[in-house]
Amino acid sequence: MMKLYDFLPCPFGQKVRIVLAEKGLSYEFVQIDLAAGDQRKPDFLRLNPFGRVPVLVDEDITVYDSTIIAEYLEDEYPEPPLLPAIGSSALRARARTWEDFADTSFTPQVGQLMGEMAKPESDRDAARLQRYHRSIEQVLNFLNHELQKQEFLAIQFSVADIAFVPRVLVLRDLGIEPGHNRPSVEAWMRRLLDRPSIQSLEGVTIEPLAGI
Ligand SMILES: N[C@@H](CCC(=O)N[C@@H](CS)C(=O)NCC(=O)O)C(=O)O
């Protein structure tokens, strides 16, 4: 059976867990407690020398980085597909572009907002908060614009949507209403929340993770 080395609150692990659930794959979950420093222990560093979760072990194959894990799962377990069909190169590129944008620009930005919001109110930096809010709102406005024409970011449900889920789900608790004045985002979120893979997602929390 596959093993997923992960930390429940990690948004990148959550992304992989949605992919596994969508594909109906069973796996053993191995908790790497980042708060306790498990990621720096030799046994884990042998799996991933970068000391990061998630890591997937499938028989003799070890894969790390959520995007690479999602691609590996797509190659090995293609049904149901979570990328547009082979041959639809433009659409596949579009899905990957959104996934990359979510991972590198959206998820970390929301993580920074979480970090600021975790401080006592009197210690929060108002200018920083405003900057994070503005940039997250900008992304949501852009998503709203894109989703006017289609139900999902790459037409069909894909890793592009999945990559946004972990951090979109916490926005309301951080004082940002994703669907406010953004009807296409509102409808997209309803569609996402209809999916059992997302309803059953564990570890969604506004507790900040260091460095994310
Ligand atoms: N690009 C990586 C990022 C993974 C990542 O940043 N994981 C964080 C937890 S969410 C981690 O393991 N951090 C290790 C640490 O904080 O020491 C991916 O997509 O999997």
Ligand as a Chemical Component Dictionary entry (heavy atoms), coordinates in Angstrom:
data_LIG
# 
_chem_comp.id                   LIG 
_chem_comp.type                 NON-POLYMER 
_chem_comp.pdbx_formal_charge   0 
_chem_comp.three_letter_code    LIG 
# 
loop_
_chem_comp_atom.comp_id 
_chem_comp_atom.atom_id 
_chem_comp_atom.alt_atom_id 
_chem_comp_atom.type_symbol 
_chem_comp_atom.charge 
_chem_comp_atom.model_Cartn_x 
_chem_comp_atom.model_Cartn_y 
_chem_comp_atom.model_Cartn_z 
_chem_comp_atom.pdbx_ordinal 
LIG N1  N1  N 0 6.777  22.843 -3.060 1  
LIG C1  C1  C 0 6.531  21.908 -1.998 2  
LIG C2  C2  C 0 6.340  22.678 -0.708 3  
LIG C3  C3  C 0 6.204  21.755 0.496  4  
LIG C4  C4  C 0 6.317  22.517 1.803  5  
LIG O1  O1  O 0 6.607  23.720 1.834  6  
LIG N2  N2  N 0 6.050  21.811 2.897  7  
LIG C5  C5  C 0 6.190  22.413 4.198  8  
LIG C6  C6  C 0 4.959  22.173 5.065  9  
LIG S1  S1  S 0 3.441  22.754 4.362  10 
LIG C7  C7  C 0 7.338  21.747 4.940  11 
LIG O2  O2  O 0 7.472  20.549 4.895  12 
LIG N3  N3  N 0 8.140  22.538 5.671  13 
LIG C8  C8  C 0 9.234  22.002 6.408  14 
LIG C9  C9  C 0 9.627  22.884 7.531  15 
LIG O3  O3  O 0 8.862  23.796 7.842  16 
LIG O4  O4  O 0 10.680 22.647 8.115  17 
LIG C10 C10 C 0 5.296  21.066 -2.343 18 
LIG O5  O5  O 0 4.497  21.498 -3.177 19 
LIG O6  O6  O 0 5.149  19.954 -1.802 20 
# 
loop_
_chem_comp_bond.comp_id 
_chem_comp_bond.atom_id_1 
_chem_comp_bond.atom_id_2 
_chem_comp_bond.value_order 
_chem_comp_bond.pdbx_ordinal 
LIG N1  C1  SING 1  
LIG C1  C2  SING 2  
LIG C1  C10 SING 3  
LIG C2  C3  SING 4  
LIG C3  C4  SING 5  
LIG C4  O1  DOUB 6  
LIG C4  N2  SING 7  
LIG N2  C5  SING 8  
LIG C5  C6  SING 9  
LIG C5  C7  SING 10 
LIG C6  S1  SING 11 
LIG C7  O2  DOUB 12 
LIG C7  N3  SING 13 
LIG N3  C8  SING 14 
LIG C8  C9  SING 15 
LIG C9  O3  DOUB 16 
LIG C9  O4  SING 17 
LIG C10 O5  DOUB 18 
LIG C10 O6  SING 19 
# 
